[in-house]
Amino acid sequence: MSDEDVNNLLTNARRLHDDGDEKQKAAAAELLPTLEEVAAERKSVRLEAAQAKRAAARKPRKVAA
């Protein structure tokens, strides 16, 4: 499942939790903690990868001789 799919499911679960009927609210409440955890983990991985990419692209500092 892609990051976009996870974020889409999380958005829909939040919407149903706020605006759905009782059955939808209950189902969304059950799914929200897991979806939030997975989305946070994936975001963390993306940020770490971006930082590593930026660090690799940086030119090394010149040391004064």
N, C-alpha and C positions, 0 to 999 in steps of 0.2 A: 504494500500500500504506500502510495507516495505521500510526501509531506502535505501537499495540497489536499489530498483526500482526507487526511487526518484533521487538518484545519477546517475543512468543509463539514465533516461530521461533528466536530466540536462546536462550530457555529450553529449548526442545526439543533444539537442537543441543548445548547443554551437558549435558543429561541423557543424550543418546545417546553423547556423548564419554566420559562417566563410566561408563555402565551398558550400553551397546550391545554387540553382537557386533563382531568385527574390521572387518567391512565398514561397519557403521554408525559406528564410531569413526573410521575413515578419512574417510568422507564428512563427518562433523561437524567433524573437524580441518581439513578443506579450507574449510568454510563459516564457521567461527567468527571468523577475523580480519575478514572482510568484514562479517558481522553485527554484531560488536562496534563496528566503525568507524561503521557506519550508525546504530546505536543511540546512540552517543556524540554524533554530529553532531546528531541529532534532539533529544536531551536538551539540548544546548547551545543550539539554536535556541529550544526551549521556555522555557529559563531566561532567555534574553535578552529574549524577548517578555514574559515575566512581569515582569521588571525594568523594562522600558519602560512597561508598563501601570501599575505601581505609581508610577513617577516621574511619569507624566502625571496620576495621580489625586491626587498630593500637593498640598497647598495651598502656595502660595509663602510663604516666610518674610517676616515683616514686618521692615522695617529701622527701627531706632530713629531718630527724627528729632531 
